[in-house]
Amino acid sequence: MSKSEKKRIILKIIFMACILFLTLFGNSNWVINQKLEKQEISLLSHWNYVNNQLEQKEITVPTKEYAKSNDTQVLKKKITQNMLKDGEGLSIGFYTVCQEAKVYVNKTCIYERRASPGILTGWAAASGWNFAKIGKRTPGDEITVKLTSPYSMTSGSIPNFYLGSEASLEKLPYSKSMRYFFLDSIILFLGLFWIVHYLYMKRRKIVHKGGIELGILAITLSGWFYFGSSYHPNIWISDEAACYLAESFFLVLPVVYSVVLREVTSGKLNRLIQLVVDISFANVIVCQALHIFRICDMMETIYVIHILIVVLISITIVYYWKRIQQGDLKWTSTETLGGITLIISAFIELCYTYFFSLDQFGIAIRVGVIVYVITVELKMMREKRDAECIFLENENRVKEMKLKILSSQIQPHFIYNTLGSIQGLIQIDPKEASRLTYVFSKYLRGNVEFIDSPMEVTFTKELNHIYTYGEIEKIRFGDRVNVIYDINETNFTVPSLSVQPLIENGIKHGICKKDEGGSVKLTVRCHGDYVRIIVEDDGVGFDVQKVLENQHSSVGLRNTIYRWREYNHAKVNVESHINQGTKITIIFQK
């Protein structure tokens, strides 16, 4: 197993372990808190609702009622005997979104949440939890809740109300937020994971369009969810700061998502998206300026963001439709299903924002985002894998071509010397000249065949080529050259022309430099799955370090060693002693 494969497996294990941990953590807390909600906190379902026109009706919370900005929504409910628990003091808790809240008991105000206009909050009260201590009451006492918002989008939103002891209500924000915190953590983790993964791929020179932007999109969404569109209790910062951060994250959301789309599209659609990017970016600057200078706060300009989101959703639909029409995608593909899930979830949340209580906001869009990010990341990881395969294939082709060039090199001086020998033999021994011509043509034909053959050949084929070369040298030098073969196994493969150059090196640079000549011995032994090839001569020898480090000497030997180490990952050991000879040992797996 290669190092890259091990890294990929480790990354997958870490990813799955984190998802499993978050799933178990979120689900266990969700089950515990559902039990807590049912046993310790009574849900108040039926309220008498009074609007600004003094129209009354009974409603079940949470809900969405028609209301204009700054309209006051009044909700009344009588305390019944089953709400009281052994005379224990009662409290009421509820979550409001950009609404002022007042709680009365028998016309006595016991709790008030006011707007504090400023740079962070704008004109409305910050979103957050409200807890009012009702105390010990008797059946028949009336609870009245008044809600007011300067924004028409939030003024008609009626939240869920919870009645219980003060101790139980203290746990309410955490019990309600766990399911949201679980999903938000997954989105944040996916964003961080993809950014790290993208940077890792970039180091390997495999870059995907929209890669890092997708990670930033997930982080932006998790920031918006965490600070504004859920029940998360803000421990370290104030509700006002959390509200401002949520609005800021939501403000930049169209910019980030449009950049993601821009990176993966082309043509007219790409130019349209670039226009949306420019408009979205300008909207961020203008809205922040208006908010800071208290001309118009970000909640009042939220309709522009919603329009941009609808435009981007429409462009996304067109993008997927075109790809499906062109055959790049199928309706059943993972990427298409992820995009459809995101589109549906976004429309669901827009409907909840305008037509239902904001108390029910958040689950659909979170699930849609998680599915979308995971499917796109899977698609990009699949493309990364394909790109790596193509890269490795091209790299292997380049390496193969390089090795073919190295293996096909025939020293010109060998051709010249052999032709000179043939010319000399024609005059003194025509029969021997004819034999040398035949053997030499056979040798040249073998080299040509090796060039067109696969990079690995049977050792039998390589050995036949060695026999041919040895016969040429024997004819040329007579008794000065002696090639000895000690072979007990030939059932394996070797790189083409990877042993013959070693024999040639021993003859040319070893024994032929001695007046009396010498011997070159080829030994082959198999030990289980490993093969040992030894080429040794009793020639003049050389300084191993000096020769192998010199780029201009013994090119054939260095090329052959390189091929063995590069192609077969073989162990190659070169030993040589001056005036004693040279021994080259190659050990590799079959």
C-alpha positions in Angstrom: 0.0 0.0 0.0 1.4 3.4 -1.0 1.8 6.4 1.3 -0.9 8.3 -0.5 -3.4 5.5 -0.1 -2.6 5.3 3.6 -3.2 9.0 4.0 -6.5 8.8 2.2 -7.7 5.9 4.4 -6.6 7.8 7.5 -8.5 10.9 6.4 -11.6 8.9 5.7 -11.4 7.2 9.1 -11.0 10.6 10.9 -13.9 12.0 8.9 -16.2 9.1 9.7 -15.2 9.1 13.3 -16.0 12.8 13.7 -19.4 12.4 12.0 -20.2 9.4 14.2 -19.2 11.3 17.4 -21.3 14.3 16.5 -24.2 12.1 15.6 -24.1 10.2 18.9 -23.5 13.3 20.9 -26.4 15.2 19.2 -28.9 12.3 19.3 -28.2 11.4 22.9 -28.7 15.0 24.0 -31.8 15.3 21.8 -33.4 12.2 23.4 -32.5 13.3 26.9 -33.9 16.8 26.3 -37.0 15.5 24.7 -37.6 13.6 27.9 -36.9 16.7 29.9 -39.3 18.8 27.8 -42.1 16.3 28.3 -41.7 15.6 32.0 -40.7 18.9 33.5 -42.1 21.6 31.1 -45.7 22.0 30.1 -46.3 23.3 26.6 -48.9 26.0 26.5 -50.9 25.3 23.4 -54.2 27.3 23.4 -54.0 31.1 23.7 -56.5 33.9 23.2 -55.0 36.1 20.5 -55.9 39.8 20.2 -54.5 41.9 17.3 -54.4 45.7 16.8 -58.0 45.7 15.5 -59.1 44.1 18.8 -60.1 41.0 16.9 -59.9 37.9 19.2 -59.5 34.2 18.4 -58.0 31.1 19.9 -54.7 30.1 18.4 -52.2 27.2 18.9 -48.6 28.3 19.1 -46.2 28.5 17.4 -47.9 30.3 14.4 -47.7 33.2 12.1 -50.4 35.9 12.1 -50.8 38.8 9.7 -49.4 42.0 11.3 -47.8 45.2 10.1 -44.6 46.7 11.5 -44.9 48.0 15.1 -48.3 46.2 15.6 -48.7 44.7 19.0 -49.7 41.1 19.3 -51.5 40.3 22.5 -51.8 36.7 23.9 -53.7 35.8 27.0 -54.2 32.6 28.9 -55.8 31.6 32.2 -53.7 29.6 34.7 -55.4 26.3 35.4 -54.9 23.8 38.2 -53.0 21.3 36.1 -50.3 24.1 35.4 -49.5 24.2 39.1 -47.2 21.6 40.6 -47.5 21.3 44.4 -47.6 25.1 44.8 -44.2 25.4 43.2 -43.3 28.9 41.8 -43.8 29.1 38.0 -41.8 30.7 35.2 -42.6 31.2 31.6 -40.0 31.0 28.8 -40.1 31.7 25.1 -37.7 32.7 22.2 -38.3 35.9 20.3 -36.8 37.1 17.0 -36.3 40.8 16.8 -39.3 41.5 19.0 -40.0 43.5 22.2 -41.7 41.4 24.8 -43.8 42.1 27.9 -45.3 39.6 30.3 -48.2 40.5 32.6 -50.0 38.6 35.4 -53.3 40.1 36.2 -52.3 43.4 34.5 -49.0 43.6 36.5 -45.9 43.7 34.3 -43.4 41.1 35.6 -41.0 41.0 32.6 -40.0 43.4 29.8 -37.6 43.1 27.0 -37.0 46.4 25.3 -35.2 47.4 22.1 -31.9 49.2 22.7 -31.2 50.9 19.3 -27.5 51.0 18.5 -24.8 50.0 16.0 -25.2 46.3 16.7 -29.0 45.8 17.1 -30.5 48.4 14.8 -34.0 49.4 15.8 -35.3 46.2 17.2 -34.7 44.1 20.3 -32.1 41.5 19.8 -33.3 37.9 19.3 -33.0 35.7 22.3 -34.6 33.8 25.2 -37.1 35.5 27.6 -37.8 34.2 31.1 -40.4 35.7 33.3 -41.0 34.6 36.9 -44.7 34.2 37.5 -44.3 33.0 41.1 -46.9 31.2 43.1 -50.3 31.7 41.6 -53.8 30.5 41.9 -56.1 29.0 39.2 -57.9 31.8 37.3 -55.0 34.2 37.2 -54.3 35.5 33.7 -51.0 35.6 31.9 -50.7 38.2 29.1 -47.8 38.4 26.6 -47.4 41.4 24.3 -45.0 41.2 21.3 -44.0 44.1 19.1 -41.5 44.4 16.3 -40.5 47.2 13.9 -40.3 44.8 11.1 -43.4 43.3 9.4 -41.5 40.1 8.7 -41.1 39.3 12.4 -44.0 41.2 14.1 -46.5 38.5 13.3 -44.4 35.6 14.5 -45.8 33.9 17.6 -43.3 31.7 19.4 -43.8 28.6 21.5 -44.3 29.2 25.2 -43.0 26.9 28.0 -44.3 26.9 31.6 -42.3 25.3 34.4 -40.2 25.8 37.4 -37.3 28.2 37.3 -34.8 25.4 37.6 -36.3 23.5 34.7 -36.5 26.5 32.4 -32.8 27.3 33.0 -32.1 24.1 31.1 -34.5 25.0 28.3 -32.1 26.9 26.0 -29.6 24.0 26.1 -32.2 21.3 25.5 -33.7 23.2 22.6 -30.4 24.1 21.0 -28.8 20.6 21.0 -30.4 19.4 17.8 -29.4 22.7 16.1 -25.9 22.7 17.6 -25.4 19.1 16.3 -26.3 20.1 12.7 -24.4 23.4 12.9 -21.3 21.5 14.1 -21.5 19.1 11.1 -21.7 22.0 8.7 -18.8 23.8 10.3 -16.8 20.6 10.3 -17.5 19.9 6.6 -16.4 23.4 5.8 -13.1 23.2 7.7 -12.5 19.6 6.4 -13.0 20.7 2.8 -10.7 23.7 3.1 -7.9 21.5 4.6 -8.6 18.9 1.9 -8.5 21.5 -0.8 -5.1 22.8 0.4 -3.8 19.3 0.5 -4.9 18.7 -3.1 -3.4 22.0 -4.2 -0.1 20.8 -2.9 -0.4 17.8 -5.1 -1.2 20.2 -8.0 -4.8 18.9 -8.3 -7.0 22.0 -8.0 -10.8 22.0 -8.3 -12.9 25.1 -9.3 -15.0 26.3 -6.4 -13.1 24.1 -4.0 -12.1 26.5 -1.3 -15.2 28.6 -1.9 -17.4 25.7 -1.0 -15.6 25.3 2.4 -16.0 29.1 3.0 -19.7 28.8 2.1 -20.2 26.0 4.7 -18.5 28.1 7.4 -20.5 31.2 6.5 -23.7 29.2 6.8 -22.7 27.6 10.1 -22.0 31.2 11.5 -25.4 32.4 10.4 -27.1 29.4 11.9 -25.2 29.5 15.1 -25.7 33.2 15.9 -29.1 33.9 14.6 -31.4 31.2 13.2 -31.6 28.8 16.2 -32.0 28.6 19.9 -28.3 28.6 20.7 -27.7 30.3 24.1 -24.9 32.9 23.6 -22.6 32.4 26.6 -19.6 34.4 25.6 -21.2 37.3 23.7 -24.4 39.4 24.2 -27.6 38.8 22.4 -27.0 42.1 20.5 -23.6 41.0 19.3 -24.9 37.6 18.3 -27.8 39.3 16.3 -25.3 41.6 14.5 -23.0 38.6 13.6 -26.0 36.6 12.3 -27.1 39.4 10.1 -23.6 40.0 8.8 -23.1 36.3 8.0 -26.4 36.3 6.2 -25.5 39.4 4.3 -22.3 37.9 2.8 -24.1 34.6 2.0 -25.2 35.5 -1.5 -21.6 36.7 -2.3 -20.0 33.4 -1.3 -22.6 31.2 -3.0 -22.5 33.2 -6.2 -18.7 32.9 -6.2 -19.1 29.1 -5.9 -21.5 29.1 -8.9 -19.2 31.5 -10.9 -16.2 29.1 -10.5 -18.1 26.1 -11.9 -20.0 27.8 -14.8 -19.1 29.3 -18.1 -20.5 31.3 -21.0 -23.5 33.6 -20.6 -24.5 32.0 -17.3 -21.1 32.8 -15.9 -21.4 36.4 -17.0 -24.8 36.6 -15.3 -23.4 35.1 -12.1 -20.6 37.6 -12.2 -23.2 40.4 -12.3 -24.9 38.8 -9.2 -21.5 38.7 -7.5 -20.9 42.4 -8.1 -24.5 43.3 -6.9 -24.2 41.1 -3.8 -20.8 42.6 -2.9 -22.1 46.1 -3.4 -25.1 45.2 -1.3 -22.8 44.1 1.6 -21.0 47.5 1.5 -24.2 49.6 1.2 -26.1 47.7 3.9 -23.3 47.8 6.4 -22.8 51.5 5.8 -26.5 52.2 6.2 -26.5 50.1 9.4 -23.4 51.7 10.9 -24.6 55.3 10.2 -28.1 54.3 11.5 -29.9 55.3 8.4 -31.4 51.8 7.8 -30.5 48.7 9.7 -29.8 45.3 8.1 -33.1 43.7 9.0 -34.9 46.4 7.0 -32.8 45.5 3.9 -33.1 41.7 4.3 -35.6 41.6 1.4 -32.8 42.5 -1.0 -30.8 39.4 0.3 -33.9 37.2 -0.1 -34.3 38.5 -3.7 -30.6 37.7 -4.4 -31.1 34.2 -2.9 -34.1 33.6 -5.1 -32.1 34.7 -8.2 -29.2 32.4 -7.2 -31.6 29.5 -6.7 -33.1 30.1 -10.1 -29.6 30.2 -11.6 -28.7 27.0 -9.8 -31.8 25.3 -11.4 -30.8 26.5 -14.8 -27.2 25.3 -14.2 -28.3 21.8 -13.3 -30.9 21.7 -16.1 -28.3 22.6 -18.7 -25.9 20.0 -17.5 -28.6 17.4 -17.5 -29.6 18.4 -21.0 -25.9 18.3 -22.2 -25.5 14.8 -20.7 -23.0 15.9 -18.1 -25.3 14.9 -15.3 -28.2 12.5 -14.7 -31.3 13.1 -12.6 -30.3 10.3 -10.3 -26.7 11.4 -9.8 -25.5 12.3 -6.3 -24.6 15.9 -7.3 -28.1 16.5 -8.8 -29.8 15.1 -5.8 -27.7 17.3 -3.5 -28.6 20.4 -5.6 -32.3 19.6 -5.6 -32.3 19.0 -1.8 -30.6 22.4 -1.3 -33.1 24.2 -3.6 -36.2 22.6 -1.9 -34.9 23.3 1.6 -34.2 26.9 0.7 -37.8 27.4 -0.6 -39.2 25.7 2.5 -37.3 28.1 4.8 -38.3 31.2 2.7 -41.9 30.0 3.1 -41.5 29.6 6.8 -39.9 33.1 7.0 -42.9 34.8 5.4 -45.9 32.6 6.2 -45.1 30.6 9.3 -43.6 31.2 12.8 -39.9 31.8 12.9 -39.9 29.5 15.9 -40.0 26.6 13.4 -37.1 27.9 11.2 -33.8 26.1 10.6 -34.1 22.3 10.4 -34.8 22.0 6.6 -32.1 24.4 5.5 -29.5 22.8 7.7 -30.3 19.3 6.4 -30.3 20.7 2.8 -26.9 22.4 3.3 -25.4 19.2 4.8 -26.6 17.0 2.0 -25.5 19.6 -0.6 -22.0 20.1 0.8 -21.4 16.4 1.3 -22.6 15.5 -2.3 -20.5 18.3 -3.9 -17.5 17.2 -1.8 -18.0 13.6 -2.8 -18.2 14.7 -6.4 -14.9 16.8 -6.1 -13.2 13.9 -4.3 -14.2 11.6 -7.1 -12.9 14.1 -9.7 -9.7 14.4 -7.6 -9.3 10.6 -7.7 -9.8 10.6 -11.5 -7.4 13.5 -11.9 -4.8 11.6 -9.8 -5.3 8.5 -11.9 -4.8 10.6 -15.1 -1.8 12.3 -13.5 -0.2 9.0 -12.5 -1.0 7.5 -15.9 0.6 10.4 -17.7 3.5 10.3 -15.3 4.0 6.6 -15.9 3.8 7.2 -19.7 6.5 9.8 -19.4 8.6 7.5 -17.2 8.0 4.7 -19.6 9.1 6.8 -22.6 12.2 7.9 -20.7 13.0 4.3 -19.8 12.4 3.2 -23.4 14.9 5.9 -24.6 17.4 4.8 -22.0 17.0 1.1 -22.8 17.2 1.7 -26.6 20.5 3.5 -26.5 23.2 1.7 -28.6 26.6 3.1 -28.3 27.8 4.3 -31.8 31.3 3.2 -31.1 30.0 -0.4 -30.7 28.4 -0.3 -34.1 31.5 1.2 -35.7 33.8 -1.3 -34.0 31.6 -4.2 -35.0 31.4 -3.0 -38.6 35.2 -2.5 -38.6 35.6 -6.1 -37.4 33.3 -7.4 -40.1 35.4 -5.5 -42.7 38.6 -6.9 -41.4 37.2 -10.5 -41.3 36.0 -10.3 -44.9 39.6 -10.2 -46.1 41.1 -12.9 -43.8 38.1 -15.1 -43.0 35.0 -14.5 -45.1 33.1 -17.3 -43.4 33.6 -15.8 -39.9 32.7 -12.4 -41.3 29.4 -13.8 -42.6 28.7 -15.3 -39.2 29.5 -12.0 -37.4 27.2 -10.2 -39.9 24.4 -12.6 -39.1 24.9 -12.3 -35.3 25.2 -8.5 -35.5 22.0 -8.2 -37.5 20.3 -10.4 -35.0 21.5 -8.2 -32.2 20.2 -5.0 -34.0 16.9 -6.7 -34.6 16.6 -7.6 -31.0 17.2 -4.0 -29.9 14.5 -2.8 -32.3 12.1 -5.4 -30.9 12.8 -4.3 -27.3 11.9 -0.7 -28.2 8.4 -1.9 -29.4 8.0 -4.4 -26.6 6.4 -3.8 -23.1 8.7 -2.3 -20.5 8.9 -5.7 -18.8 10.0 -8.8 -20.7 10.7 -12.4 -19.8 14.2 -13.1 -18.5 14.5 -15.7 -21.3 14.1 -13.0 -23.9 16.7 -10.8 -22.1 19.0 -13.8 -21.8 18.8 -14.6 -25.5 19.9 -11.0 -26.3 22.8 -11.4 -23.9 23.8 -14.6 -25.7 23.8 -12.7 -29.0 25.9 -9.9 -27.6 28.3 -12.3 -25.9 28.8 -14.1 -29.2 29.6 -10.9 -31.0 32.2 -10.0 -28.5 33.6 -13.5 -28.6 34.0 -13.3 -32.4 35.7 -9.9 -32.1 38.1 -10.6 -29.2 38.5 -14.3 -29.3 40.0 -15.9 -26.2 40.4 -12.5 -24.5 36.6 -12.5 -23.7 34.9 -15.3 -21.8 31.3 -15.1 -20.7 30.2 -17.6 -18.0 26.6 -18.4 -17.3 25.4 -19.8 -13.9 21.6 -19.7 -14.1 19.1 -22.0 -12.3 15.9 -20.0 -12.8 14.4 -18.0 -15.8 10.7 -17.9 -14.9 10.5 -14.2 -14.0 10.4 -10.8 -15.8 12.9 -8.0 -15.9 12.9 -4.5 -17.4 13.9 -4.8 -21.1 17.6 -4.4 -21.8 18.4 -4.1 -18.1 21.0 -7.0 -17.7 22.7 -6.9 -21.1 24.2 -3.4 -20.5 25.8 -4.8 -17.3 27.5 -7.5 -19.3 28.6 -4.9 -21.8 30.0 -2.7 -19.1 32.0 -5.6 -17.7 33.5 -6.5 -21.1 34.1 -3.0 -22.3 35.3 -1.3 -19.1 36.5 -4.3 -17.3 38.3 -7.2 -19.0 39.0 -5.5 -22.4 41.2 -3.0 -20.7 43.5 -5.8 -19.6 45.9 -7.1 -22.2 45.2 -10.7 -21.3 41.4 -10.2 -21.1 39.3 -12.0 -18.6 35.9 -13.4 -17.7 32.4 -12.0 -17.0 30.1 -14.2 -15.0 26.3 -13.9 -14.9 24.7 -15.7 -11.9 21.0 -15.9 -11.3 19.4 -17.4 -8.1 15.9 -17.4 -6.9 15.1 -17.4 -3.1 11.3 -17.7 -2.6 9.7 -14.6 -4.2 13.0 -12.8 -4.6 15.5 -13.0 -7.4 19.2 -12.3 -7.1 21.2 -11.4 -10.3 25.0 -11.0 -10.0 27.2 -9.7 -12.8 30.9 -9.9 -11.9 34.1 -9.6 -13.8 37.8 -9.9 -13.1 38.7 -6.7 -15.0 40.6 -3.5 -14.0 37.9 -2.2 -11.6 37.1 1.4 -10.8 36.3 3.9 -8.0 32.6 3.4 -7.5 31.8 6.7 -5.9 33.8 8.7 -8.3 32.4 7.0 -11.4 28.7 7.0 -10.4 28.8 10.6 -9.3 30.4 11.8 -12.5 27.7 12.8 -14.9 29.9 12.4 -18.0 31.3 8.9 -17.4 29.7 5.4 -17.4 26.3 6.7 -18.6 25.1 3.2 -19.5 25.8 1.8 -16.0 24.2 4.7 -14.3 21.1 4.6 -16.6 20.7 0.8 -15.9 21.0 1.2 -12.2 18.4 4.1 -12.3 16.0 1.9 -14.3 16.2 -1.0 -11.8 15.7 1.3 -8.8 12.9 3.3 -10.5 11.0 0.6 -12.2 11.4 -2.4 -10.0 12.3 -0.7 -6.7 15.2 -3.2 -6.7 18.2 -3.1 -4.4 21.3 -2.5 -6.5 24.8 -2.9 -4.9 27.9 -2.0 -6.9 31.3 -3.2 -5.6 34.6 -2.6 -7.4 38.2 -2.8 -6.5 41.1 -1.5 -8.6 42.9 -4.3 -10.5 40.6 -6.9 -8.9 37.3 -6.5 -10.7 33.7 -5.4 -10.3 30.6 -7.1 -8.8 27.0 -5.8 -9.3 24.2 -7.4 -7.3 20.5 -6.8 -8.0 17.8 -8.1 -5.7 14.1 -7.7 -6.5 10.8 -9.3 -6.0 9.3 -11.5 -8.8 
